[in-house]
Amino acid sequence: MANEKNNQQQQNNSSFTESLKNTAGSAFETVHNALETTENAAMNTVDAAKNAVNNITGNNDNREKQE
């Protein structure tokens, strides 16, 4: 009887541990995806700023050539 109870506790602990591991894995994946999304947004902002600077600089270069 004690052996059966021991086995049941071990199964419960194993199930809990596996569930905890899966939850932690899902949480990590969610954070990882959020960081990738943030990185993509930041890089798009940097690219847009670079393009804006290039356009302004290019326009100024064109004006200097025309003068």
DSSP file (Angstrom, degrees, kcal/mol; ACC not computed):
  #  RESIDUE AA STRUCTURE BP1 BP2  ACC     N-H-->O    O-->H-N    N-H-->O    O-->H-N    TCO  KAPPA ALPHA  PHI   PSI    X-CA   Y-CA   Z-CA
    1    1 A M     >        0   0    0      0, 0.0     4,-2.0     0, 0.0     5,-0.2   0.000 360.0 360.0 360.0 -45.3    0.0    0.0    0.0
    2    2 A A  H  >  +     0   0    0      1,-0.2     4,-2.3     2,-0.2     5,-0.1   0.866 360.0  54.5 -64.6 -35.0    2.8    2.4    0.9
    3    3 A N  H  > S+     0   0    0      2,-0.2     4,-2.4     1,-0.2    -1,-0.2   0.898 106.9  49.6 -65.3 -41.0    4.6    1.4   -2.3
    4    4 A E  H  > S+     0   0    0      2,-0.2     4,-2.4     1,-0.2    -2,-0.2   0.904 111.2  49.6 -63.0 -42.1    1.5    2.3   -4.4
    5    5 A K  H  X S+     0   0    0     -4,-2.0     4,-2.3     2,-0.2    -2,-0.2   0.901 110.5  50.8 -64.5 -40.7    1.3    5.7   -2.6
    6    6 A N  H  X S+     0   0    0     -4,-2.3     4,-2.3     2,-0.2    -2,-0.2   0.925 110.4  48.9 -60.8 -46.3    5.0    6.3   -3.3
    7    7 A N  H  X S+     0   0    0     -4,-2.4     4,-2.3     1,-0.2    -2,-0.2   0.900 110.4  51.0 -61.6 -41.6    4.5    5.5   -7.0
    8    8 A Q  H  X S+     0   0    0     -4,-2.4     4,-2.5     1,-0.2    -1,-0.2   0.906 110.0  49.6 -64.1 -41.4    1.5    7.8   -7.2
    9    9 A Q  H  X S+     0   0    0     -4,-2.3     4,-2.7     2,-0.2    -2,-0.2   0.898 110.2  50.7 -64.7 -40.0    3.5   10.6   -5.6
   10   10 A Q  H  X S+     0   0    0     -4,-2.3     4,-2.4     2,-0.2    -2,-0.2   0.905 111.2  48.1 -64.6 -40.6    6.3   10.1   -8.0
   11   11 A Q  H  X S+     0   0    0     -4,-2.3     4,-2.5     2,-0.2    -2,-0.2   0.911 112.3  49.1 -65.3 -42.0    4.0   10.2  -11.0
   12   12 A N  H  X S+     0   0    0     -4,-2.5     4,-2.6     2,-0.2    -2,-0.2   0.917 112.5  47.9 -62.5 -43.7    2.3   13.3   -9.7
   13   13 A N  H  X S+     0   0    0     -4,-2.7     4,-2.7     2,-0.2    -2,-0.2   0.906 112.2  49.3 -63.4 -41.9    5.7   15.0   -9.2
   14   14 A S  H  X S+     0   0    0     -4,-2.4     4,-2.5     2,-0.2    -2,-0.2   0.914 112.0  48.2 -64.0 -43.0    6.8   14.0  -12.6
   15   15 A S  H  X S+     0   0    0     -4,-2.5     4,-2.3     2,-0.2    -2,-0.2   0.911 113.0  48.0 -63.5 -43.3    3.6   15.3  -14.2
   16   16 A F  H  X S+     0   0    0     -4,-2.6     4,-2.7     2,-0.2    -2,-0.2   0.922 112.0  49.5 -63.4 -44.4    4.0   18.6  -12.2
   17   17 A T  H  X S+     0   0    0     -4,-2.7     4,-2.5     1,-0.2    -2,-0.2   0.910 111.8  48.3 -62.1 -43.4    7.7   18.9  -13.3
   18   18 A E  H  X S+     0   0    0     -4,-2.5     4,-2.4     2,-0.2    -1,-0.2   0.905 112.3  49.0 -64.6 -41.3    6.8   18.3  -16.9
   19   19 A S  H  X S+     0   0    0     -4,-2.3     4,-2.4     2,-0.2    -2,-0.2   0.912 111.5  49.2 -63.5 -43.4    4.0   20.8  -16.8
   20   20 A L  H  X S+     0   0    0     -4,-2.7     4,-2.5     2,-0.2    -2,-0.2   0.908 110.8  50.5 -62.6 -42.6    6.3   23.4  -15.2
   21   21 A K  H  X S+     0   0    0     -4,-2.5     4,-2.4     1,-0.2    -2,-0.2   0.911 111.3  48.1 -62.3 -43.5    8.9   22.8  -17.8
   22   22 A N  H  X S+     0   0    0     -4,-2.4     4,-2.4     2,-0.2    -2,-0.2   0.898 111.6  49.7 -65.3 -40.5    6.4   23.2  -20.6
   23   23 A T  H  X S+     0   0    0     -4,-2.4     4,-2.5     2,-0.2    -2,-0.2   0.923 111.8  48.1 -63.8 -44.7    5.0   26.4  -19.1
   24   24 A A  H  X S+     0   0    0     -4,-2.5     4,-2.6     1,-0.2    -2,-0.2   0.901 111.2  51.5 -63.2 -40.5    8.5   27.9  -18.7
   25   25 A G  H  X S+     0   0    0     -4,-2.4     4,-2.3     2,-0.2    -2,-0.2   0.909 110.9  47.6 -62.5 -42.1    9.3   26.9  -22.3
   26   26 A S  H  X S+     0   0    0     -4,-2.4     4,-2.3     2,-0.2    -2,-0.2   0.902 111.9  50.0 -65.4 -41.3    6.2   28.6  -23.5
   27   27 A A  H  X S+     0   0    0     -4,-2.5     4,-2.4     2,-0.2    -2,-0.2   0.917 111.0  49.3 -63.6 -43.4    7.0   31.7  -21.5
   28   28 A F  H  X S+     0   0    0     -4,-2.6     4,-2.8     1,-0.2    -2,-0.2   0.925 110.7  50.1 -61.0 -44.8   10.5   31.8  -22.8
   29   29 A E  H  X S+     0   0    0     -4,-2.3     4,-2.5     1,-0.2    -1,-0.2   0.891 109.8  51.1 -62.1 -40.4    9.3   31.5  -26.4
   30   30 A T  H  X S+     0   0    0     -4,-2.3     4,-2.1     2,-0.2    -1,-0.2   0.929 112.6  45.2 -62.6 -46.0    6.8   34.3  -25.9
   31   31 A V  H  X S+     0   0    0     -4,-2.4     4,-2.4     2,-0.2    -2,-0.2   0.912 112.3  52.3 -64.4 -42.3    9.5   36.6  -24.5
   32   32 A H  H  X S+     0   0    0     -4,-2.8     4,-2.2     1,-0.2    -2,-0.2   0.922 110.4  47.5 -59.5 -45.9   11.8   35.6  -27.4
   33   33 A N  H  X S+     0   0    0     -4,-2.5     4,-2.3     1,-0.2    -1,-0.2   0.884 110.6  52.2 -64.4 -38.6    9.2   36.4  -30.0
   34   34 A A  H  X S+     0   0    0     -4,-2.1     4,-2.4     2,-0.2    -1,-0.2   0.900 109.2  50.0 -64.4 -40.3    8.4   39.8  -28.4
   35   35 A L  H  X S+     0   0    0     -4,-2.4     4,-2.6     2,-0.2    -2,-0.2   0.897 110.0  50.4 -65.3 -39.9   12.1   40.7  -28.4
   36   36 A E  H  X S+     0   0    0     -4,-2.2     4,-2.5     2,-0.2    -2,-0.2   0.906 110.6  49.7 -63.6 -40.8   12.4   39.7  -32.1
   37   37 A T  H  X S+     0   0    0     -4,-2.3     4,-2.3     2,-0.2    -2,-0.2   0.914 112.1  48.0 -63.4 -42.9    9.3   41.9  -32.9
   38   38 A T  H  X S+     0   0    0     -4,-2.4     4,-2.5     2,-0.2    -2,-0.2   0.907 111.3  50.6 -63.6 -42.3   10.9   44.8  -30.9
   39   39 A E  H  X S+     0   0    0     -4,-2.6     4,-2.7     2,-0.2    -2,-0.2   0.920 110.1  49.6 -62.4 -43.9   14.2   44.4  -32.7
   40   40 A N  H  X S+     0   0    0     -4,-2.5     4,-2.3     1,-0.2    -2,-0.2   0.914 111.5  48.7 -62.2 -42.7   12.4   44.3  -36.1
   41   41 A A  H  X S+     0   0    0     -4,-2.3     4,-2.0     2,-0.2    -1,-0.2   0.915 112.1  48.9 -63.5 -42.7   10.5   47.5  -35.3
   42   42 A A  H  X S+     0   0    0     -4,-2.5     4,-2.4     1,-0.2    -2,-0.2   0.913 111.7  48.7 -63.8 -42.7   13.7   49.2  -34.1
   43   43 A M  H  X S+     0   0    0     -4,-2.7     4,-2.6     1,-0.2    -1,-0.2   0.883 109.4  52.4 -67.0 -36.9   15.6   48.2  -37.2
   44   44 A N  H  X S+     0   0    0     -4,-2.3     4,-2.4     2,-0.2    -1,-0.2   0.892 109.6  50.0 -63.6 -38.4   12.8   49.5  -39.4
   45   45 A T  H  X S+     0   0    0     -4,-2.0     4,-2.4     2,-0.2    -2,-0.2   0.912 110.8  48.9 -64.8 -43.1   12.9   52.8  -37.6
   46   46 A V  H  X S+     0   0    0     -4,-2.4     4,-2.6     2,-0.2    -2,-0.2   0.921 111.9  49.1 -62.9 -43.6   16.7   53.0  -38.1
   47   47 A D  H  X S+     0   0    0     -4,-2.6     4,-2.6     2,-0.2    -2,-0.2   0.907 111.1  49.7 -62.2 -42.0   16.2   52.2  -41.8
   48   48 A A  H  X S+     0   0    0     -4,-2.4     4,-2.3     2,-0.2    -1,-0.2   0.903 111.9  48.2 -64.3 -41.0   13.5   54.9  -42.1
   49   49 A A  H  X S+     0   0    0     -4,-2.4     4,-2.5     2,-0.2    -2,-0.2   0.914 111.4  50.3 -65.0 -42.5   15.8   57.4  -40.4
   50   50 A K  H  X S+     0   0    0     -4,-2.6     4,-2.6     1,-0.2    -2,-0.2   0.920 111.4  48.3 -61.0 -44.3   18.7   56.5  -42.7
   51   51 A N  H  X S+     0   0    0     -4,-2.6     4,-2.4     2,-0.2    -1,-0.2   0.891 110.7  51.1 -64.4 -39.2   16.5   56.9  -45.8
   52   52 A A  H  X S+     0   0    0     -4,-2.3     4,-2.4     2,-0.2    -2,-0.2   0.923 111.6  47.1 -64.0 -44.0   15.2   60.2  -44.6
   53   53 A V  H  X S+     0   0    0     -4,-2.5     4,-3.0     1,-0.2     5,-0.3   0.918 112.3  50.2 -63.7 -43.0   18.8   61.5  -44.0
   54   54 A N  H  X S+     0   0    0     -4,-2.6     4,-2.9     1,-0.2    -2,-0.2   0.896 110.7  49.6 -62.9 -39.2   19.9   60.2  -47.4
   55   55 A N  H  X S+     0   0    0     -4,-2.4     4,-2.5     2,-0.2    -2,-0.2   0.922 113.5  45.3 -65.5 -43.5   16.9   61.9  -49.1
   56   56 A I  H  X S+     0   0    0     -4,-2.4     4,-2.4     2,-0.2    -2,-0.2   0.938 116.6  45.4 -65.3 -46.1   17.7   65.2  -47.3
   57   57 A T  H  X S+     0   0    0     -4,-3.0     4,-2.6     1,-0.2    -2,-0.2   0.912 113.4  50.2 -63.7 -42.5   21.4   64.9  -48.1
   58   58 A G  H  X S+     0   0    0     -4,-2.9     4,-2.3    -5,-0.3    -1,-0.2   0.905 110.3  49.9 -62.5 -42.0   20.6   63.9  -51.7
   59   59 A N  H  X S+     0   0    0     -4,-2.5     4,-2.0     2,-0.2    -2,-0.2   0.902 111.5  48.8 -63.9 -40.7   18.3   66.9  -52.1
   60   60 A N  H  X S+     0   0    0     -4,-2.4     4,-2.3     2,-0.2    -2,-0.2   0.897 110.0  51.7 -65.9 -39.7   20.9   69.2  -50.7
   61   61 A D  H  X S+     0   0    0     -4,-2.6     4,-1.9     1,-0.2    -2,-0.2   0.912 109.2  50.6 -61.6 -42.0   23.6   67.7  -53.1
   62   62 A N  H  X S+     0   0    0     -4,-2.3     4,-1.7     1,-0.2    -1,-0.2   0.895 110.0  49.9 -64.0 -40.2   21.2   68.3  -56.0
   63   63 A R  H  X S+     0   0    0     -4,-2.0     4,-1.6     1,-0.2    -1,-0.2   0.899 108.9  52.0 -64.8 -40.9   20.7   71.9  -55.0
   64   64 A E  H  < S+     0   0    0     -4,-2.3    -1,-0.2     1,-0.2    -2,-0.2   0.880 109.7  49.5 -64.1 -37.1   24.4   72.5  -54.7
   65   65 A K  H  < S+     0   0    0     -4,-1.9    -1,-0.2     1,-0.2    -2,-0.2   0.842 110.5  51.0 -69.6 -32.7   24.9   71.1  -58.2
   66   66 A Q  H  <        0   0    0     -4,-1.7    -1,-0.2     1,-0.2    -2,-0.2   0.778 360.0 360.0 -75.2 -26.8   22.2   73.3  -59.6
   67   67 A E     <        0   0    0     -4,-1.6    -1,-0.2    -5,-0.1    -2,-0.2   0.482 360.0 360.0 -78.7 360.0   23.6   76.5  -58.1
